[in-house]
Amino acid sequence: MAAVNRRVFLSATGTALGAGLALHVNPTSAAASGLGHTGITKADLPTPALLVDLDALEANLKVIADHCRAKGCTFRPHAKTHKCPAIGKLQVASGAKGVSVATVPEAEAMVAAGVPGVLLTSPIVEPGKIARMVALTKQGGEVILAIGHPREAELLAEAAATAKLVMDVFVDLDVGDHRFGILPGAPALELARKISRYGSLRLRGVQAYAGLASHVKGFSARQEVSRTAMLQAVETRQLLAKEGHDVPILSGGSTGTYNIDTELPGGIELQVGSYVFMDVGYRAIGGRSGDDVYTDFRPSLTVLTTVVSTTLDDRASIDAGVKSFATDSPALPEAKDREGLRYKFFGDEFGLLTAESGAKLPRLGDRLEFYVPHCDPTVNLYDRIYATRGDHVEAVWPTVARKETADRTTKPAGQR
Ligand SMILES: Cc1ncc(COP(=O)(O)O)c(C=O)c1O
């Protein structure tokens, strides 16, 4: 990565000039060339700032890559977690077949950054969004869509046929979340038949994401829930294969169940997402050895904060509240490398710190890092992630596609 001039960097990341200018740093080349060095340290960053610890991130990438290699499985990690093409490229460099994405803008951003093998795991029924996925394929992007309803298949098939393309698809199964997807067994077989009748669709596999299993506390309980859900997918895949459908891939799995799902008959292609960062909520699900803490992956994502008030002796205020951490999880931010501090949300911009007995409160101006309660929606609050090693900032990675882009209509190109 080209080193960033320190003065330009500081002004670009400062509040006066606002977001965007730090995006001069090219995340693609950062990932491709090995990380560079900006000459910036954490002390230079305006807070609150989102950081990823590169040593921990790299260790996490290696855990999944090594596990999949040992099990003879593939992986296509979920980029909804990081929304960051630079991390997507690191995942591919670690052996991933590509990335999974949750939205059309994420797919567009990953393809634009040159990430191969992009699987859209969510259903789309808006003609404009379908047209955008077709356009990505037309432009040479490698995309796969998970289809969970006959109408979705019909809409995509028509758009692909009009563009004279053949689009790769998975049959998306509802294995218990009841959020989207077709029911396993006969309904899925019927959908596979329908897909196979369209010349503009090519069936490549089955998707089954069991979100209900990912955060079950305790390894054996988690194993039970995941196996029950995922065996429906295994059986459905066999049913489809028996009828001659080409379903080489079963895509699914999560950070909490990666080492459960890779034991399934016929193998799996993992869609793990949170493993790159981890978060306080995930750490609490418990590990295989019966530990309360899930330590398979290292927490790498933190919010850097500053202590901005110490008026009263028994408390301190930091500059990170509900606008800086996602609040959907019952978990709370946890101070990194500081024992005995308790965080409480204290409004939009602030957090309240108190100290357990024997622990010391930080001083005014101190800078503290906090592990985040839930990684995906926390990332969605930030324009960029500072990639750090020790105190040094090695790269600045833009996050992308944090919302649907406002400048697009939902009409396919060319329609008025
Ligand atoms: C469809 C889908 N696949 C994979 C994942 C990744 O799960 P995790 O972050 O638990 O690894 C998610 C996360 O919500 C998801 O919605």
The ligand as a MOL file (V3000), in Angstrom:
LIG
                    3D

  0  0  0     0  0            999 V3000
M  V30 BEGIN CTAB
M  V30 COUNTS 16 16 0 0 0
M  V30 BEGIN ATOM
M  V30 1 C -27.2010 -16.0680 5.4090 0
M  V30 2 C -26.0530 -15.9630 6.3720 0
M  V30 3 N -24.9580 -16.7350 6.1830 0
M  V30 4 C -23.9030 -16.6690 7.0090 0
M  V30 5 C -23.8800 -15.8010 8.0960 0
M  V30 6 C -22.6440 -15.7420 8.9520 0
M  V30 7 O -22.8710 -16.0780 10.2600 0
M  V30 8 P -21.8000 -15.8040 11.3830 0
M  V30 9 O -21.5260 -14.3490 11.4060 0
M  V30 10 O -22.5030 -16.2810 12.5910 0
M  V30 11 O -20.6050 -16.6010 11.0260 0
M  V30 12 C -24.9940 -14.9890 8.3360 0
M  V30 13 C -25.0190 -14.0860 9.4980 0
M  V30 14 O -26.0000 -13.5480 9.9340 0
M  V30 15 C -26.1130 -15.0660 7.4610 0
M  V30 16 O -27.2100 -14.3020 7.6460 0
M  V30 END ATOM
M  V30 BEGIN BOND
M  V30 1 1 1 2
M  V30 2 1 2 3
M  V30 3 2 2 15
M  V30 4 2 3 4
M  V30 5 1 4 5
M  V30 6 1 5 6
M  V30 7 2 5 12
M  V30 8 1 6 7
M  V30 9 1 7 8
M  V30 10 2 8 9
M  V30 11 1 8 10
M  V30 12 1 8 11
M  V30 13 1 12 13
M  V30 14 1 12 15
M  V30 15 2 13 14
M  V30 16 1 15 16
M  V30 END BOND
M  V30 END CTAB
M  END
